[in-house]
Each structure stands twice: as C-alpha cells, then as structure tokens.
Amino acid sequence: MRKRRPVRRSPTRRTFMKRATALAILAGGVKVGLFGSSDAASEKRFPVEKPDAEWRRLLTREQYDVLRGHGTEWAGSSPLNGEKRAGTYTCAGCGAALFSSDTKFESGTGWPSFWAPIPGAVETSVDRQFLILVRTEVHCARCGGHLGHVFDDGPKKPTGLRYCMNGVAMAFNAGPI
C-alpha cells in the first residue's frame, strides 16, 4: 500500500496577510502594521480644524468613522446615491460645497459618483490603506475630511474620472447651483 501524501492546503487569509505584510515591510513600501496610511491629508493643515472630541460631538458615529477615520460606508446604503434633484453636495463636516449635481452620474457601484468636483473644493493624496492596493484618496480642501476615492474609469467625456464618494460624508442642498 502506498503512503498517501499530505494534502497541501492553500494558505489561509491570515497566512497571506502575514506574508504580504512582511514583504511590504522588507520592500519599504508600508509603515509597520497591517494597514498603512494616507500620506498628505493626515499631516496637512486645513482652514477648518477642530479637536477630535469636537468632531466626535458634531458628527454622527458613521460620519466620524468616514470623515475622520477614513472609513467606507456600505455600498448602496446612502440615500444620496439615488438623489436626482438639482443642487449642491456639501461636506458633512464643515459645509463646504464639493460637487454640483450637474457632474453626478450613475456608476453602478452603490456610491454617489461624480466626474468632477467644484474647482478647489477637494484635494487628493496617496492612500495606502491596504498593503498592495494604492489608491487616490479624495478629501475636503477645507477640513481635510475623507470623502472617498477617485478612479480613472469614469465617463470618457469630459474627464474620464469617477469620484466615488461616501454619501454619509456629504449633505445635499437642493436648489439652483
């Protein structure tokens, strides 16, 4: 009777993450730890700055998790995703005007998407929250609140960009733009 070879199992998620973390640290591409950081937004000074305790008092838990903690809301959870009226999308943290409804489009992603922000309303930084994936974070130029990410898979005209925003990070003001 032949000896059976042990079944080789694929690495578990934990094993994969440990190996990926070690590789990233050796390569010098990520700060120590499972998650990296957002580069510019965390160190930059903004016109509206508040102590963390005040942000926690002013924002709902979900808003705080996204705007200050760089979280992401569940896809399809925001009523702003289905908003069709004319108006302006503003930062839920400081009230700054961010996007016009004229630039909103249905991306099919489950998050409100725009092809361009209001000029000067947002800034971007490199987001290394996940070890291998490097994205472009979008944050409010006035308070630095995390809004979402921008991708180059939007409508070809006029910009080719998709600003994929967390609805909880914004408010909507209906009316003339």
N, C-alpha and C positions, 0 to 999 in steps of 0.2 A: 504494500500500500504506500502510495506517495504521500509525502508530507505536504500539507496544504500551506501555501504561502499566506502570511497575514494579509488581510485586506488593507490596502493603502487608502486611507481616507483623505479627502481634501481638507486643507487647513480650515479651521474654524474662523469665524469672523474675528474673534479675539486674537488668534494667532496672526491673521493677516494684518490687523491693525498694529500689533506689536512690531512685526517685521517692517511695515511701511513707516512707522514712527522712527524706528532705528535707522532705516535707510535715509529718511529725510534729515534726521539729525546729523548723520555722517556727511550728507551732502551739503549741510549748512543752509538748507532752504527753509527751515521752520524752527521757531523757538521751541525749547524743550516743552514737552507736553503733547497730549493728543491733538489739541487744537491750536492753531496759530493765532494770528491777529489780523486786524485791519490796520494797514500802515498809517496813512496820513490822518484820517479822521480822528483817531484817538489822541494824537499829540497836538493837533492844531487848535488855535484859539478862535472862538466864534463870537460874533456880536452879541448873541444871547447865550449866557452861561448861567447855570444855577447849580447849587449844591445838590448832590444825589438825593438827599432827603426831600428837597423841594420838588424835584422831578417825580419822585415816588408819590408825593401828595397831590400833584397836579394831574398826573396821568392815571388811567386805569391800569390794572395789572398787565393786560395784554399790550396796551400802548407802551408801557415802560419796557416790557420784555423785547419788543421790536425796536423802538426808537433808541433806547439807551443800552439794551443788552444785545443788540444785533440779531434778534430772533427772527423767525418767519412764521406768519400765520398759516393756518391750514388752507390749502387750495380750495377755492370755491366758498370760503367762509365769509367773505366781505360783501356787504350789500353794495359797496361801490363798484364791484365788478360788473353789475348789471345796470349801473346808472347810465341813463341815456340823455338826460336833460343838458341844456347849455349851462355852463358855469365854470367855476374855477376850483381846482383841487388844492387844498392848503395843507401845511404841516400841522399835525395834531399837537405838536409840542409847542410851537411858537406862533402859528398862524400865518406864516409866510406863504405867499402864493407860489405854487410849484408847477402845476400843469394846467393847461387850458383844455376844456372838453373837446375843442377842435382837433386836438392831437391824439385823442383816445381812439383805440381800435380794439376789436375782439381778437385776442391772440389764441384763445382756446386753452390757455394754461391754467385758468382758475384764479388769476390775479389781475387787477386792473393794469392795463398796459397802454403805453403812450409812445409815440415815435419821436417826441422832442419835449424837453421841459421849457418853461418860461426862461428866457435868457437871464443868466446869472443866478437862477433860483437854486440850482443844485450843484454839487461838486462830486467828484469821484475819487476813489482811492483803490489801491490793490487790496483785495480780500483773500486772505489765505486761511480761512476758517477750516477748511478741510485739507488734509495733507497733500493730495495730488492735484486737486482742483483749484485753480487760481481764477478768480472772477473779478469783475469790476463792480465795486460797491458804489451805490448812489446814496448820498446823504444831503440833508438840508444845508444850504450855504449859510443860513442864519444861525441855527442852533446846533448843527452837527448831527442831528438825529438820523439814525439809519432808516432809510426808506425802502431799499430793495437793491436790485442789481440791473445793470444794463448789458444787453447782449446784441450781437450783430446779426440777428435773424429776424428782424422786423420787416415791415413793408419796404420793398426795394426803393420806392419813392415816397417821401422825399429824402429820408435819411438812412434807411436800411437798419435802423436801430429799434430795439424793443426795451423800453424802460419798464421793467417788471416790478411793480410796486406793491407793498403790503398795504391793503386798504385800511387797516387799523392804524397805520402811521399817518393817515390823512383824514381831512374833513372835506365835505363838499359844500360849496356855496353856489346855489342856483341863481341864475340871472345873467344879465349882459356881461360879456367878457371884456 
